[in-house]
Amino acid sequence: MNIGFIGLGNMGKGMALNLVKAKHEVKVYDINPDAVNYLNSNGCTGCKDIANTVSNVDIVISMLPEGSHVSEVYLSKNGVIESANNNTLLIECSTIDVETIKNVGEVAYNNKMKIIDAPVSGGIVGADNGTLTFMVGGKKDSFNKAYPILNNMGKNVIHAGELGAGLAVKICNNMILGATMILLGESFTMAKKLGLDQKKFFDISSKATGMSWAMLNHLPVANIIETSAANNGFKPGFAADMMLKDLSLAQSAATSVGIKTPIGMEALNMYKKFVRQGNGSLDYSAIIKLIEDNS
Ligand code: NAD
């Protein structure tokens, strides 16, 4: 397939390289020329703007920081919708608000294009290794067309519902992850204060009802599991800045449907405080420091 890929950061770089590995022709663009040059030297065709990247391709994929970037890339003059052919399938993979993808979707449909939201879970390791989980929203025929391409970049590709449903899943999922990480920080700090060996607590709780994906994979305590960011001074992984963004998206989503999520709100407030203290570029599991400092 001919693919145009926009946004070659931590996640997009590995995803684009996996498409090359799967023998697709991949044109790439990023506002950072170093990122474009790197991929140009590794099997992609570097482009100087969005219009060149998306013209005459079957599929456009984007992996951008926030909703404002997505609106700009898709809707601005010489942006994706103005420059791509009719019938192009647009695959938007960033973690953004549901409203933005619906707005972009409306313009895309008016221009006879197909569009899905396909946010991911699995982090940089998943992007590099092609083991991401894709949560997809959009029409079933668009999902079916996207499936083999997403499969080249991930190991789970799941249809969640109409456009925006993938993002709704992602936002709800990450509210669980953020709150769980805070509870892990609290319980491991408390276990230590109660005189327990933290490794012993892990060995037992990971086989009891306290066990969670975050405990098994992102434990905020060093030297117990291999994949813990705490082993490397909390080098991300998944940055606290990103978790703050996702928890903010969760609160906007909760407000938009008129429900209260007090635990999600408290998680947002704690990450806000932690990031304000200058810790935004640490791994999100470093939130345990906030709990230790207040103990
Ligand atoms: P990143 O900041 O490393 O990469 C984003 C890239 O987009 C950058 O290279 C930037 O230069 C480029 N960009 C920004 N504006 C642009 C524009 N107008 N035109 C072209 N390129 C532009 O971010 P990332 O870590 O790759 O994350 C991307 C998305 O994936 C985010 O929405 C994030 O929430 C989500 N996500 C990240 C992770 C993770 O572990 N990093 C995990 C799951 C989901």
Boltz pocket constraint, residues with backbone or C-beta under 6 A from the ligand:
constraints:
  - pocket:
      binder: B
      contacts: [[A, 6], [A, 7], [A, 8], [A, 9], [A, 10], [A, 11], [A, 12], [A, 29], [A, 30], [A, 31], [A, 32], [A, 35], [A, 63], [A, 64], [A, 65], [A, 66], [A, 69], [A, 72], [A, 73], [A, 93], [A, 94], [A, 95], [A, 96], [A, 120], [A, 121], [A, 122], [A, 123], [A, 124], [A, 237], [A, 238], [A, 239], [A, 242]]
      max_distance: 6.0
